[in-house]
């Protein structure tokens, strides 16, 4: 229960004015931190890049995750930096897998045609 700051009368929690003296009661707004939706999207895209198609979702996860991290750094009421960072890391892992696959494919192609000889 709250009390009137002017006369000390006990008030209900939802009262906007004191029923005894009519003094307006101060309303305290509490900002509840929310998770950035782009941070969640970056994480989902990073996971999708590892599971389904590595290149396109991974690149998008890197871009969206970095945008989310910048927005989170600018606004203290938004949370989700760890989620955005995980999406960016998973995006870079997906891009690395694609690049390693390209290198191995080119090397296999080159060795299959005898362009390089192992002695």
Backbone atoms as SQL, in Angstrom:
CREATE TABLE atoms (id INTEGER PRIMARY KEY, chain TEXT, resi INTEGER, resn TEXT, atom TEXT, x REAL, y REAL, z REAL);
INSERT INTO atoms VALUES
  (1, 'A', 1, 'UNK', 'N', 0.826, -1.176, 0.000),
  (2, 'A', 1, 'UNK', 'CA', 0.000, 0.000, 0.000),
  (3, 'A', 1, 'UNK', 'C', 0.877, 1.248, 0.000),
  (4, 'A', 2, 'UNK', 'N', 0.378, 2.268, -0.670),
  (5, 'A', 2, 'UNK', 'CA', 1.088, 3.535, -0.755),
  (6, 'A', 2, 'UNK', 'C', 0.444, 4.541, 0.198),
  (7, 'A', 3, 'UNK', 'N', 1.179, 5.606, 0.481),
  (8, 'A', 3, 'UNK', 'CA', 0.689, 6.661, 1.353),
  (9, 'A', 3, 'UNK', 'C', 0.792, 7.995, 0.629),
  (10, 'A', 4, 'UNK', 'N', -0.134, 8.895, 0.904),
  (11, 'A', 4, 'UNK', 'CA', -0.139, 10.212, 0.287),
  (12, 'A', 4, 'UNK', 'C', 1.069, 11.000, 0.785),
  (13, 'A', 5, 'UNK', 'N', 1.777, 11.631, -0.133),
  (14, 'A', 5, 'UNK', 'CA', 2.950, 12.423, 0.229),
  (15, 'A', 5, 'UNK', 'C', 2.555, 13.723, 0.916),
  (16, 'A', 6, 'UNK', 'N', 1.310, 14.152, 0.745),
  (17, 'A', 6, 'UNK', 'CA', 0.860, 15.422, 1.306),
  (18, 'A', 6, 'UNK', 'C', 0.281, 15.261, 2.716),
  (19, 'A', 7, 'UNK', 'N', -0.658, 14.285, 2.898),
  (20, 'A', 7, 'UNK', 'CA', -1.347, 14.159, 4.194),
  (21, 'A', 7, 'UNK', 'C', -1.075, 12.841, 4.910),
  (22, 'A', 8, 'UNK', 'N', -0.475, 11.871, 4.236),
  (23, 'A', 8, 'UNK', 'CA', -0.131, 10.604, 4.875),
  (24, 'A', 8, 'UNK', 'C', -1.228, 9.567, 4.885),
  (25, 'A', 9, 'UNK', 'N', -2.338, 9.818, 4.214),
  (26, 'A', 9, 'UNK', 'CA', -3.439, 8.858, 4.151),
  (27, 'A', 9, 'UNK', 'C', -3.017, 7.645, 3.328),
  (28, 'A', 10, 'UNK', 'N', -3.444, 6.465, 3.795),
  (29, 'A', 10, 'UNK', 'CA', -3.134, 5.246, 3.062),
  (30, 'A', 10, 'UNK', 'C', -3.959, 5.204, 1.775),
  (31, 'A', 11, 'UNK', 'N', -3.287, 4.863, 0.663),
  (32, 'A', 11, 'UNK', 'CA', -3.921, 4.864, -0.654),
  (33, 'A', 11, 'UNK', 'C', -3.848, 3.477, -1.274),
  (34, 'A', 12, 'UNK', 'N', -4.724, 3.234, -2.215),
  (35, 'A', 12, 'UNK', 'CA', -4.596, 2.003, -3.004),
  (36, 'A', 12, 'UNK', 'C', -3.467, 2.212, -4.013),
  (37, 'A', 13, 'UNK', 'N', -2.943, 1.129, -4.507),
  (38, 'A', 13, 'UNK', 'CA', -1.818, 1.216, -5.443),
  (39, 'A', 13, 'UNK', 'C', -2.209, 1.841, -6.772),
  (40, 'A', 14, 'UNK', 'N', -3.477, 1.841, -7.100),
  (41, 'A', 14, 'UNK', 'CA', -3.923, 2.365, -8.389),
  (42, 'A', 14, 'UNK', 'C', -4.463, 3.785, -8.301),
  (43, 'A', 15, 'UNK', 'N', -4.472, 4.403, -7.112),
  (44, 'A', 15, 'UNK', 'CA', -5.036, 5.743, -6.942),
  (45, 'A', 15, 'UNK', 'C', -4.163, 6.788, -7.616),
  (46, 'A', 16, 'UNK', 'N', -4.805, 7.672, -8.382),
  (47, 'A', 16, 'UNK', 'CA', -4.052, 8.744, -9.038),
  (48, 'A', 16, 'UNK', 'C', -4.064, 10.019, -8.199),
  (49, 'A', 17, 'UNK', 'N', -5.069, 10.155, -7.304),
  (50, 'A', 17, 'UNK', 'CA', -5.133, 11.293, -6.377),
  (51, 'A', 17, 'UNK', 'C', -5.522, 10.768, -4.999),
  (52, 'A', 18, 'UNK', 'N', -5.203, 11.547, -3.966),
  (53, 'A', 18, 'UNK', 'CA', -5.559, 11.187, -2.593),
  (54, 'A', 18, 'UNK', 'C', -7.047, 11.456, -2.375),
  (55, 'A', 19, 'UNK', 'N', -7.789, 10.477, -1.827),
  (56, 'A', 19, 'UNK', 'CA', -9.218, 10.708, -1.593),
  (57, 'A', 19, 'UNK', 'C', -9.477, 11.706, -0.453),
  (58, 'A', 20, 'UNK', 'N', -8.482, 11.916, 0.421),
  (59, 'A', 20, 'UNK', 'CA', -8.682, 12.850, 1.532),
  (60, 'A', 20, 'UNK', 'C', -8.397, 14.290, 1.138),
  (61, 'A', 21, 'UNK', 'N', -7.221, 14.529, 0.564),
  (62, 'A', 21, 'UNK', 'CA', -6.820, 15.916, 0.286),
  (63, 'A', 21, 'UNK', 'C', -6.810, 16.265, -1.209),
  (64, 'A', 22, 'UNK', 'N', -6.938, 15.267, -2.085),
  (65, 'A', 22, 'UNK', 'CA', -6.976, 15.519, -3.520),
  (66, 'A', 22, 'UNK', 'C', -5.608, 15.741, -4.153),
  (67, 'A', 23, 'UNK', 'N', -4.558, 15.526, -3.384),
  (68, 'A', 23, 'UNK', 'CA', -3.192, 15.710, -3.898),
  (69, 'A', 23, 'UNK', 'C', -2.897, 14.658, -4.965),
  (70, 'A', 24, 'UNK', 'N', -2.409, 15.087, -6.152),
  (71, 'A', 24, 'UNK', 'CA', -2.089, 14.090, -7.192),
  (72, 'A', 24, 'UNK', 'C', -0.899, 13.229, -6.760),
  (73, 'A', 25, 'UNK', 'N', -0.997, 11.968, -7.075),
  (74, 'A', 25, 'UNK', 'CA', 0.066, 11.027, -6.717),
  (75, 'A', 25, 'UNK', 'C', 1.030, 10.882, -7.879),
  (76, 'A', 26, 'UNK', 'N', 2.267, 10.715, -7.517),
  (77, 'A', 26, 'UNK', 'CA', 3.313, 10.604, -8.535),
  (78, 'A', 26, 'UNK', 'C', 3.293, 9.196, -9.118),
  (79, 'A', 27, 'UNK', 'N', 3.249, 9.125, -10.436),
  (80, 'A', 27, 'UNK', 'CA', 3.273, 7.851, -11.134),
  (81, 'A', 27, 'UNK', 'C', 4.709, 7.590, -11.574),
  (82, 'A', 28, 'UNK', 'N', 5.220, 6.447, -11.174),
  (83, 'A', 28, 'UNK', 'CA', 6.595, 6.092, -11.521),
  (84, 'A', 28, 'UNK', 'C', 6.550, 5.092, -12.663),
  (85, 'A', 29, 'UNK', 'N', 7.137, 5.477, -13.769),
  (86, 'A', 29, 'UNK', 'CA', 7.198, 4.581, -14.927),
  (87, 'A', 29, 'UNK', 'C', 8.514, 3.815, -14.883),
  (88, 'A', 30, 'UNK', 'N', 8.414, 2.531, -14.988),
  (89, 'A', 30, 'UNK', 'CA', 9.599, 1.680, -14.968),
  (90, 'A', 30, 'UNK', 'C', 9.822, 1.146, -16.374),
  (91, 'A', 31, 'UNK', 'N', 11.002, 1.397, -16.903),
  (92, 'A', 31, 'UNK', 'CA', 11.333, 0.908, -18.243),
  (93, 'A', 31, 'UNK', 'C', 11.802, -0.537, -18.143),
  (94, 'A', 32, 'UNK', 'N', 11.080, -1.407, -18.798),
  (95, 'A', 32, 'UNK', 'CA', 11.447, -2.810, -18.812),
  (96, 'A', 32, 'UNK', 'C', 12.336, -3.052, -20.026),
  (97, 'A', 33, 'UNK', 'N', 13.547, -3.548, -19.809),
  (98, 'A', 33, 'UNK', 'CA', 14.412, -3.773, -20.971),
  (99, 'A', 33, 'UNK', 'C', 13.817, -4.845, -21.887),
  (100, 'A', 34, 'UNK', 'N', 13.923, -4.602, -23.164),
  (101, 'A', 34, 'UNK', 'CA', 13.408, -5.565, -24.140),
  (102, 'A', 34, 'UNK', 'C', 14.556, -6.068, -24.993),
  (103, 'A', 35, 'UNK', 'N', 14.386, -7.260, -25.505),
  (104, 'A', 35, 'UNK', 'CA', 15.406, -7.863, -26.357),
  (105, 'A', 35, 'UNK', 'C', 15.200, -7.390, -27.783),
  (106, 'A', 36, 'UNK', 'N', 16.283, -6.977, -28.409),
  (107, 'A', 36, 'UNK', 'CA', 16.222, -6.470, -29.776),
  (108, 'A', 36, 'UNK', 'C', 15.834, -7.591, -30.731),
  (109, 'A', 37, 'UNK', 'N', 14.861, -7.327, -31.591),
  (110, 'A', 37, 'UNK', 'CA', 14.381, -8.358, -32.517),
  (111, 'A', 37, 'UNK', 'C', 15.424, -8.685, -33.585),
  (112, 'A', 38, 'UNK', 'N', 16.253, -7.706, -33.964),
  (113, 'A', 38, 'UNK', 'CA', 17.296, -8.000, -34.952),
  (114, 'A', 38, 'UNK', 'C', 18.379, -8.889, -34.361),
  (115, 'A', 39, 'UNK', 'N', 18.610, -8.806, -33.062),
  (116, 'A', 39, 'UNK', 'CA', 19.569, -9.704, -32.417),
  (117, 'A', 39, 'UNK', 'C', 19.074, -11.142, -32.503),
  (118, 'A', 40, 'UNK', 'N', 17.784, -11.322, -32.266),
  (119, 'A', 40, 'UNK', 'CA', 17.201, -12.664, -32.372),
  (120, 'A', 40, 'UNK', 'C', 17.251, -13.154, -33.810),
  (121, 'A', 41, 'UNK', 'N', 16.957, -12.265, -34.759),
  (122, 'A', 41, 'UNK', 'CA', 17.016, -12.636, -36.179),
  (123, 'A', 41, 'UNK', 'C', 18.433, -13.028, -36.578),
  (124, 'A', 42, 'UNK', 'N', 19.435, -12.316, -36.062),
  (125, 'A', 42, 'UNK', 'CA', 20.829, -12.643, -36.385),
  (126, 'A', 42, 'UNK', 'C', 21.185, -14.040, -35.875),
  (127, 'A', 43, 'UNK', 'N', 20.729, -14.370, -34.674),
  (128, 'A', 43, 'UNK', 'CA', 20.998, -15.700, -34.129),
  (129, 'A', 43, 'UNK', 'C', 20.310, -16.785, -34.957),
  (130, 'A', 44, 'UNK', 'N', 19.068, -16.560, -35.326),
  (131, 'A', 44, 'UNK', 'CA', 18.334, -17.542, -36.142),
  (132, 'A', 44, 'UNK', 'C', 19.000, -17.708, -37.502),
  (133, 'A', 45, 'UNK', 'N', 19.409, -16.603, -38.114),
  (134, 'A', 45, 'UNK', 'CA', 20.079, -16.687, -39.415),
  (135, 'A', 45, 'UNK', 'C', 21.438, -17.371, -39.300),
  (136, 'A', 46, 'UNK', 'N', 22.158, -17.123, -38.206),
  (137, 'A', 46, 'UNK', 'CA', 23.442, -17.795, -38.003),
  (138, 'A', 46, 'UNK', 'C', 23.281, -19.297, -37.869),
  (139, 'A', 47, 'UNK', 'N', 22.252, -19.711, -37.137),
  (140, 'A', 47, 'UNK', 'CA', 21.978, -21.152, -36.997),
  (141, 'A', 47, 'UNK', 'C', 21.539, -21.731, -38.329),
  (142, 'A', 48, 'UNK', 'N', 20.681, -21.017, -39.045),
  (143, 'A', 48, 'UNK', 'CA', 20.226, -21.495, -40.360),
  (144, 'A', 48, 'UNK', 'C', 21.392, -21.600, -41.329),
  (145, 'A', 49, 'UNK', 'N', 22.359, -20.692, -41.213),
  (146, 'A', 49, 'UNK', 'CA', 23.532, -20.746, -42.078),
  (147, 'A', 49, 'UNK', 'C', 24.374, -21.974, -41.819),
  (148, 'A', 50, 'UNK', 'N', 24.399, -22.454, -40.591),
  (149, 'A', 50, 'UNK', 'CA', 25.164, -23.669, -40.293),
  (150, 'A', 50, 'UNK', 'C', 24.400, -24.931, -40.673),
  (151, 'A', 51, 'UNK', 'N', 23.088, -24.894, -40.564),
  (152, 'A', 51, 'UNK', 'CA', 22.293, -26.104, -40.762),
  (153, 'A', 51, 'UNK', 'C', 21.859, -26.289, -42.216),
  (154, 'A', 52, 'UNK', 'N', 21.396, -25.226, -42.865),
  (155, 'A', 52, 'UNK', 'CA', 20.790, -25.379, -44.176),
  (156, 'A', 52, 'UNK', 'C', 21.709, -24.937, -45.314),
  (157, 'A', 53, 'UNK', 'N', 21.861, -23.659, -45.466),
  (158, 'A', 53, 'UNK', 'CA', 22.623, -23.093, -46.580),
  (159, 'A', 53, 'UNK', 'C', 23.634, -22.122, -45.997),
  (160, 'A', 54, 'UNK', 'N', 24.914, -22.458, -46.020),
  (161, 'A', 54, 'UNK', 'CA', 25.867, -21.664, -45.247),
  (162, 'A', 54, 'UNK', 'C', 26.087, -20.229, -45.710),
  (163, 'A', 55, 'UNK', 'N', 26.048, -19.932, -46.969),
  (164, 'A', 55, 'UNK', 'CA', 26.533, -18.631, -47.403),
  (165, 'A', 55, 'UNK', 'C', 25.546, -17.487, -47.169),
  (166, 'A', 56, 'UNK', 'N', 24.377, -17.544, -47.744),
  (167, 'A', 56, 'UNK', 'CA', 23.462, -16.398, -47.730),
  (168, 'A', 56, 'UNK', 'C', 22.976, -16.064, -46.316),
  (169, 'A', 57, 'UNK', 'N', 22.439, -17.007, -45.542),
  (170, 'A', 57, 'UNK', 'CA', 22.013, -16.639, -44.185),
  (171, 'A', 57, 'UNK', 'C', 23.169, -16.194, -43.297),
  (172, 'A', 58, 'UNK', 'N', 24.353, -16.745, -43.516),
  (173, 'A', 58, 'UNK', 'CA', 25.500, -16.371, -42.694),
  (174, 'A', 58, 'UNK', 'C', 25.905, -14.924, -42.930),
  (175, 'A', 59, 'UNK', 'N', 25.934, -14.506, -44.175),
  (176, 'A', 59, 'UNK', 'CA', 26.281, -13.116, -44.491),
  (177, 'A', 59, 'UNK', 'C', 25.229, -12.164, -43.926),
  (178, 'A', 60, 'UNK', 'N', 23.966, -12.535, -44.069),
  (179, 'A', 60, 'UNK', 'CA', 22.898, -11.694, -43.527),
  (180, 'A', 60, 'UNK', 'C', 22.981, -11.650, -42.000),
  (181, 'A', 61, 'UNK', 'N', 23.330, -12.772, -41.362),
  (182, 'A', 61, 'UNK', 'CA', 23.475, -12.800, -39.898),
  (183, 'A', 61, 'UNK', 'C', 24.574, -11.849, -39.440),
  (184, 'A', 62, 'UNK', 'N', 25.665, -11.779, -40.181),
  (185, 'A', 62, 'UNK', 'CA', 26.757, -10.865, -39.825),
  (186, 'A', 62, 'UNK', 'C', 26.280, -9.411, -39.909),
  (187, 'A', 63, 'UNK', 'N', 25.590, -9.075, -40.988),
  (188, 'A', 63, 'UNK', 'CA', 25.121, -7.694, -41.187),
  (189, 'A', 63, 'UNK', 'C', 24.083, -7.314, -40.136),
  (190, 'A', 64, 'UNK', 'N', 23.062, -8.149, -39.977),
  (191, 'A', 64, 'UNK', 'CA', 21.973, -7.845, -39.044),
  (192, 'A', 64, 'UNK', 'C', 22.488, -7.845, -37.601),
  (193, 'A', 65, 'UNK', 'N', 23.375, -8.777, -37.274),
  (194, 'A', 65, 'UNK', 'CA', 23.922, -8.833, -35.921),
  (195, 'A', 65, 'UNK', 'C', 24.729, -7.601, -35.564),
  (196, 'A', 66, 'UNK', 'N', 25.531, -7.113, -36.506),
  (197, 'A', 66, 'UNK', 'CA', 26.308, -5.900, -36.233),
  (198, 'A', 66, 'UNK', 'C', 25.411, -4.671, -36.121),
  (199, 'A', 67, 'UNK', 'N', 24.353, -4.603, -36.928),
  (200, 'A', 67, 'UNK', 'CA', 23.394, -3.500, -36.798),
  (201, 'A', 67, 'UNK', 'C', 22.716, -3.539, -35.432),
  (202, 'A', 68, 'UNK', 'N', 22.340, -4.726, -34.997),
  (203, 'A', 68, 'UNK', 'CA', 21.690, -4.867, -33.694),
  (204, 'A', 68, 'UNK', 'C', 22.641, -4.469, -32.569),
  (205, 'A', 69, 'UNK', 'N', 23.895, -4.858, -32.669),
  (206, 'A', 69, 'UNK', 'CA', 24.870, -4.501, -31.627),
  (207, 'A', 69, 'UNK', 'C', 25.067, -2.993, -31.546),
  (208, 'A', 70, 'UNK', 'N', 25.068, -2.304, -32.679),
  (209, 'A', 70, 'UNK', 'CA', 25.193, -0.843, -32.656),
  (210, 'A', 70, 'UNK', 'C', 23.962, -0.197, -32.009),
  (211, 'A', 71, 'UNK', 'N', 22.770, -0.703, -32.334),
  (212, 'A', 71, 'UNK', 'CA', 21.545, -0.158, -31.762),
  (213, 'A', 71, 'UNK', 'C', 21.493, -0.420, -30.246),
  (214, 'A', 72, 'UNK', 'N', 21.927, -1.602, -29.829),
  (215, 'A', 72, 'UNK', 'CA', 21.931, -1.939, -28.406),
  (216, 'A', 72, 'UNK', 'C', 22.920, -1.065, -27.645),
  (217, 'A', 73, 'UNK', 'N', 24.057, -0.766, -28.259),
  (218, 'A', 73, 'UNK', 'CA', 25.049, 0.098, -27.608),
  (219, 'A', 73, 'UNK', 'C', 24.522, 1.528, -27.450),
  (220, 'A', 74, 'UNK', 'N', 23.683, 1.973, -28.364),
  (221, 'A', 74, 'UNK', 'CA', 23.149, 3.335, -28.321),
  (222, 'A', 74, 'UNK', 'C', 21.973, 3.490, -27.362),
  (223, 'A', 75, 'UNK', 'N', 21.205, 2.419, -27.134),
  (224, 'A', 75, 'UNK', 'CA', 19.993, 2.503, -26.327),
  (225, 'A', 75, 'UNK', 'C', 20.104, 1.570, -25.116),
  (226, 'A', 76, 'UNK', 'N', 20.200, 2.119, -23.896),
  (227, 'A', 76, 'UNK', 'CA', 20.361, 1.260, -22.717),
  (228, 'A', 76, 'UNK', 'C', 19.109, 0.468, -22.341),
  (229, 'A', 77, 'UNK', 'N', 17.960, 0.787, -22.939),
  (230, 'A', 77, 'UNK', 'CA', 16.746, 0.034, -22.617),
  (231, 'A', 77, 'UNK', 'C', 16.602, -1.225, -23.461),
  (232, 'A', 78, 'UNK', 'N', 17.500, -1.428, -24.404),
  (233, 'A', 78, 'UNK', 'CA', 17.449, -2.620, -25.257),
  (234, 'A', 78, 'UNK', 'C', 18.557, -3.563, -24.824),
  (235, 'A', 79, 'UNK', 'N', 18.224, -4.841, -24.721),
  (236, 'A', 79, 'UNK', 'CA', 19.233, -5.842, -24.394),
  (237, 'A', 79, 'UNK', 'C', 19.331, -6.845, -25.536),
  (238, 'A', 80, 'UNK', 'N', 20.299, -7.735, -25.453),
  (239, 'A', 80, 'UNK', 'CA', 20.454, -8.758, -26.481),
  (240, 'A', 80, 'UNK', 'C', 21.801, -8.708, -27.169),
  (241, 'A', 81, 'UNK', 'N', 22.770, -8.007, -26.576),
  (242, 'A', 81, 'UNK', 'CA', 24.095, -7.917, -27.196),
  (243, 'A', 81, 'UNK', 'C', 24.736, -9.294, -27.338),
  (244, 'A', 82, 'UNK', 'N', 24.562, -10.146, -26.329),
  (245, 'A', 82, 'UNK', 'CA', 25.144, -11.487, -26.393),
  (246, 'A', 82, 'UNK', 'C', 24.500, -12.313, -27.506),
  (247, 'A', 83, 'UNK', 'N', 23.209, -12.141, -27.692),
  (248, 'A', 83, 'UNK', 'CA', 22.501, -12.876, -28.744),
  (249, 'A', 83, 'UNK', 'C', 22.985, -12.404, -30.113),
  (250, 'A', 84, 'UNK', 'N', 23.115, -11.082, -30.275),
  (251, 'A', 84, 'UNK', 'CA', 23.594, -10.537, -31.552),
  (252, 'A', 84, 'UNK', 'C', 25.028, -10.984, -31.817),
  (253, 'A', 85, 'UNK', 'N', 25.862, -10.993, -30.772),
  (254, 'A', 85, 'UNK', 'CA', 27.252, -11.429, -30.935),
  (255, 'A', 85, 'UNK', 'C', 27.314, -12.900, -31.348),
  (256, 'A', 86, 'UNK', 'N', 26.457, -13.729, -30.755),
  (257, 'A', 86, 'UNK', 'CA', 26.414, -15.141, -31.138),
  (258, 'A', 86, 'UNK', 'C', 25.994, -15.295, -32.597),
  (259, 'A', 87, 'UNK', 'N', 25.040, -14.482, -33.046),
  (260, 'A', 87, 'UNK', 'CA', 24.627, -14.526, -34.450),
  (261, 'A', 87, 'UNK', 'C', 25.757, -14.134, -35.383),
  (262, 'A', 88, 'UNK', 'N', 26.532, -13.105, -34.998),
  (263, 'A', 88, 'UNK', 'CA', 27.665, -12.674, -35.820),
  (264, 'A', 88, 'UNK', 'C', 28.731, -13.771, -35.863),
  (265, 'A', 89, 'UNK', 'N', 29.027, -14.373, -34.733),
  (266, 'A', 89, 'UNK', 'CA', 30.039, -15.444, -34.689),
  (267, 'A', 89, 'UNK', 'C', 29.598, -16.630, -35.535),
  (268, 'A', 90, 'UNK', 'N', 28.336, -17.037, -35.395),
  (269, 'A', 90, 'UNK', 'CA', 27.837, -18.149, -36.215),
  (270, 'A', 90, 'UNK', 'C', 27.863, -17.791, -37.696),
  (271, 'A', 91, 'UNK', 'N', 27.607, -16.525, -38.012),
  (272, 'A', 91, 'UNK', 'CA', 27.692, -16.085, -39.405),
  (273, 'A', 91, 'UNK', 'C', 29.100, -16.231, -39.947),
  (274, 'A', 92, 'UNK', 'N', 30.107, -15.807, -39.171),
  (275, 'A', 92, 'UNK', 'CA', 31.493, -15.943, -39.617),
  (276, 'A', 92, 'UNK', 'C', 31.911, -17.408, -39.716),
  (277, 'A', 93, 'UNK', 'N', 31.393, -18.254, -38.835),
  (278, 'A', 93, 'UNK', 'CA', 31.690, -19.694, -38.936),
  (279, 'A', 93, 'UNK', 'C', 31.115, -20.247, -40.237),
  (280, 'A', 94, 'UNK', 'N', 29.887, -19.851, -40.575),
  (281, 'A', 94, 'UNK', 'CA', 29.284, -20.302, -41.829),
  (282, 'A', 94, 'UNK', 'C', 30.057, -19.834, -43.046),
  (283, 'A', 95, 'UNK', 'N', 30.503, -18.573, -43.039),
  (284, 'A', 95, 'UNK', 'CA', 31.298, -18.054, -44.160),
  (285, 'A', 95, 'UNK', 'C', 32.628, -18.807, -44.246),
  (286, 'A', 96, 'UNK', 'N', 33.232, -19.109, -43.108),
  (287, 'A', 96, 'UNK', 'CA', 34.496, -19.866, -43.100),
  (288, 'A', 96, 'UNK', 'C', 34.316, -21.265, -43.667),
  (289, 'A', 97, 'UNK', 'N', 33.200, -21.888, -43.349),
  (290, 'A', 97, 'UNK', 'CA', 32.918, -23.224, -43.898),
  (291, 'A', 97, 'UNK', 'C', 32.796, -23.159, -45.411),
  (292, 'A', 98, 'UNK', 'N', 32.112, -22.131, -45.917),
  (293, 'A', 98, 'UNK', 'CA', 31.982, -21.971, -47.369),
  (294, 'A', 98, 'UNK', 'C', 33.343, -21.766, -48.009),
  (295, 'A', 99, 'UNK', 'N', 34.167, -20.886, -47.430),
  (296, 'A', 99, 'UNK', 'CA', 35.490, -20.628, -47.997),
  (297, 'A', 99, 'UNK', 'C', 36.369, -21.870, -47.955),
  (298, 'A', 100, 'UNK', 'N', 36.318, -22.627, -46.861),
  (299, 'A', 100, 'UNK', 'CA', 37.097, -23.870, -46.786),
  (300, 'A', 100, 'UNK', 'C', 36.602, -24.870, -47.823),
  (301, 'A', 101, 'UNK', 'N', 35.299, -24.935, -48.018),
  (302, 'A', 101, 'UNK', 'CA', 34.752, -25.834, -49.032),
  (303, 'A', 101, 'UNK', 'C', 35.197, -25.455, -50.434),
  (304, 'A', 102, 'UNK', 'N', 35.250, -24.146, -50.705),
  (305, 'A', 102, 'UNK', 'CA', 35.710, -23.692, -52.018),
  (306, 'A', 102, 'UNK', 'C', 37.177, -24.056, -52.217),
  (307, 'A', 103, 'UNK', 'N', 38.000, -23.844, -51.202),
  (308, 'A', 103, 'UNK', 'CA', 39.430, -24.169, -51.309),
  (309, 'A', 103, 'UNK', 'C', 39.617, -25.660, -51.549),
  (310, 'A', 104, 'UNK', 'N', 38.911, -26.495, -50.797),
  (311, 'A', 104, 'UNK', 'CA', 39.040, -27.942, -50.984),
  (312, 'A', 104, 'UNK', 'C', 38.504, -28.384, -52.341),
  (313, 'A', 105, 'UNK', 'N', 37.439, -27.757, -52.819),
  (314, 'A', 105, 'UNK', 'CA', 36.892, -28.119, -54.126),
  (315, 'A', 105, 'UNK', 'C', 37.863, -27.747, -55.241),
  (316, 'A', 106, 'UNK', 'N', 38.459, -26.570, -55.159),
  (317, 'A', 106, 'UNK', 'CA', 39.420, -26.148, -56.176),
  (318, 'A', 106, 'UNK', 'C', 40.662, -27.038, -56.133),
  (319, 'A', 107, 'UNK', 'N', 41.121, -27.353, -54.925),
  (320, 'A', 107, 'UNK', 'CA', 42.301, -28.225, -54.808),
  (321, 'A', 107, 'UNK', 'C', 41.997, -29.617, -55.352),
  (322, 'A', 108, 'UNK', 'N', 40.835, -30.145, -55.030),
  (323, 'A', 108, 'UNK', 'CA', 40.459, -31.460, -55.559),
  (324, 'A', 108, 'UNK', 'C', 40.319, -31.453, -57.064),
  (325, 'A', 109, 'UNK', 'N', 39.754, -30.389, -57.590),
  (326, 'A', 109, 'UNK', 'CA', 39.621, -30.244, -59.034),
  (327, 'A', 109, 'UNK', 'C', 40.992, -30.168, -59.701),
  (328, 'A', 110, 'UNK', 'N', 41.898, -29.394, -59.111),
  (329, 'A', 110, 'UNK', 'CA', 43.237, -29.237, -59.679),
  (330, 'A', 110, 'UNK', 'C', 44.014, -30.546, -59.642),
  (331, 'A', 111, 'UNK', 'N', 43.921, -31.284, -58.543),
  (332, 'A', 111, 'UNK', 'CA', 44.643, -32.556, -58.449),
  (333, 'A', 111, 'UNK', 'C', 44.021, -33.632, -59.336),
  (334, 'A', 112, 'UNK', 'N', 42.713, -33.575, -59.567),
  (335, 'A', 112, 'UNK', 'CA', 42.074, -34.587, -60.395),
  (336, 'A', 112, 'UNK', 'C', 42.463, -34.451, -61.865),
  (337, 'A', 113, 'UNK', 'N', 42.798, -33.235, -62.302),
  (338, 'A', 113, 'UNK', 'CA', 43.224, -33.035, -63.678),
  (339, 'A', 113, 'UNK', 'C', 44.734, -33.069, -63.840),
  (340, 'A', 114, 'UNK', 'N', 45.436, -33.326, -62.781),
  (341, 'A', 114, 'UNK', 'CA', 46.877, -33.461, -62.859),
  (342, 'A', 114, 'UNK', 'C', 47.628, -32.157, -63.003),
  (343, 'A', 115, 'UNK', 'N', 47.019, -31.060, -62.568),
  (344, 'A', 115, 'UNK', 'CA', 47.717, -29.786, -62.650),
  (345, 'A', 115, 'UNK', 'C', 48.852, -29.708, -61.642),
  (346, 'A', 116, 'UNK', 'N', 48.696, -30.415, -60.549),
  (347, 'A', 116, 'UNK', 'CA', 49.727, -30.459, -59.530),
  (348, 'A', 116, 'UNK', 'C', 50.106, -31.917, -59.334),
  (349, 'A', 117, 'UNK', 'N', 51.378, -32.160, -59.172),
  (350, 'A', 117, 'UNK', 'CA', 51.856, -33.531, -58.985),
  (351, 'A', 117, 'UNK', 'C', 52.452, -33.653, -57.582),
  (352, 'A', 118, 'UNK', 'N', 52.003, -34.649, -56.874),
  (353, 'A', 118, 'UNK', 'CA', 52.574, -34.922, -55.555),
  (354, 'A', 118, 'UNK', 'C', 53.675, -35.957, -55.739),
  (355, 'A', 119, 'UNK', 'N', 54.821, -35.722, -55.204),
  (356, 'A', 119, 'UNK', 'CA', 55.934, -36.668, -55.341),
  (357, 'A', 119, 'UNK', 'C', 56.255, -37.308, -54.046);
